[in-house]
Amino acid sequence: MLDAAKIRRQFPLFSHYPELAYLDNAATTQKPKSVIEAITNFYEKGNANIHRGVYELAARATQQYEGVRGKVAALINAPKPETIVYTTGATAGINLVAQSFLEPRLQPGDEVVISYMEHHANLIPWQMACKKKGAKLRVVPMNKEGVLDLAAFRKMLSPRTRMVALVHVSNTLGAINPIEEMIALAHQHQVPVLTDAAQSIAHFPIDVQALDVDFLVFSGHKMFGPTGVGILYGKEEHLAATPPHHFGGDMIRHVSFEETAFAQPPQRFEAGTPPIAGVIGLGAAVDFLQTLDKAEIQQHLKLLARAAREALARIDGLTIIGNAPASTAIVSFVLENIHPHDVATFLAEDQIAVRAGHHCTQPIMDFFGIAGATRASFSVYNDLEEIERLAQSLRGIQQFFLG
Ligand SMILES: Cc1ncc(COP(=O)(O)O)c(C=O)c1O
């Protein structure tokens, strides 16, 4: 059994807010002391720019920065550290693939397939690429439970399909999509697949080689790391075939006024001074994740997911949005006749932090015919008592508003 209380003690924020039930982990997770220390240690004892200086500090900064690639590669079982590109987050990784990998190969009439439950970050970049090139964005439908229609997906794949981009875990519904099967189907048509692992990376192990996924993106801040840093994994041959996205220092082999020869991946995608401290913090976050037993994390989150869904389902006038048989500890809901923002505001008074709104998934809101929802999302430091508090507080809110 995972010891949530022991884990919680590793997060300094909770010593400042001991009563806080932090249920907004899908927005961002809290940071363990080890991550905060890795960042302050770098600035206090190791600050220098990378890849340039020959003095000891600069060499050490470079070594630390480059060393994190191997840690991330091990976390997702990538074949080589060179297949790991540092970005500023999941959003930046998707934009890079959409603009640099896809756009040059996209012709009028071609198609790009996404799903109905994509975060705007995995929708708009593909939509923009399609608009620019006269291509068509196809959307895999889902049912009211939040389960994607695989038969429809199968039919959508054709010689015109150039790319498939799929979210692994919906940040709104908590649904876990069968990406392994969907990747295999896309590959039968030689279509590359990008998986948005922003919400899955801290919930369960990801093996990019077993999935055979072409690209995978996630953000550091949703897996106990700092904001402003993220990862793009790409198969070696795809990265090699992708031109740089940004231009500047530290991404070249040779420059003259007439011509520039770019460095090999991943350097060619990391123009300018990167978030060095952020990458080092991300390395500490990977170390933190690796200290936890993966089976125990899954068991704990499954327990919380089930308990939360059961506790909320017992509240009259509350509707859970989506109810996929395969789902994780992210639950969105609406209370009849009470605005989601009011729900979140009143929960905050009871020291329960949740998120309300459209969760950057407006098509999901339209699908369910709602303007917004309140979302509770859980992590390794949450426990069953917080779910009790959530349910109790929601009943109190109903009492207040509806009498
Ligand atoms: C599923 C999903 N994809 C992508 C993103 C974008 O992540 P970021 O804002 O860190 O780039 C998020 C953030 O909420 C998300 O939940």
The ligand as a Tripos MOL2 file, in Angstrom:
@<TRIPOS>MOLECULE
LIG
   16    16     1     0     0
SMALL
NO_CHARGES

@<TRIPOS>ATOM
      1 C1         -4.2560   16.3750  -21.7200 C.3       1 LIG1
      2 C2         -3.4580   17.6330  -21.7500 C.ar      1 LIG1
      3 N1         -2.7140   17.9080  -22.8270 N.ar      1 LIG1
      4 C3         -1.9490   19.0100  -22.9070 C.ar      1 LIG1
      5 C4         -1.9200   19.9150  -21.8760 C.ar      1 LIG1
      6 C5         -1.0720   21.1300  -22.0220 C.3       1 LIG1
      7 O1         -0.0430   21.1070  -21.0830 O.3       1 LIG1
      8 P1          0.8640   22.4160  -20.8760 P.3       1 LIG1
      9 O2         -0.0840   23.5420  -20.6070 O.co2     1 LIG1
     10 O3          1.7050   22.0730  -19.6830 O.co2     1 LIG1
     11 O4          1.6640   22.5860  -22.1130 O.co2     1 LIG1
     12 C6         -2.6850   19.6830  -20.7380 C.ar      1 LIG1
     13 C7         -2.7160   20.6720  -19.6390 C.2       1 LIG1
     14 O5         -3.6680   20.7780  -18.8920 O.2       1 LIG1
     15 C8         -3.4610   18.5090  -20.6530 C.ar      1 LIG1
     16 O6         -4.2100   18.2300  -19.5860 O.3       1 LIG1
@<TRIPOS>BOND
     1     1     2 1
     2     2     3 ar
     3     2    15 ar
     4     3     4 ar
     5     4     5 ar
     6     5     6 1
     7     5    12 ar
     8     6     7 1
     9     7     8 1
    10     8     9 2
    11     8    10 1
    12     8    11 1
    13    12    13 1
    14    12    15 ar
    15    13    14 2
    16    15    16 1
@<TRIPOS>SUBSTRUCTURE
     1 LIG1         1 GROUP 0 **** ****
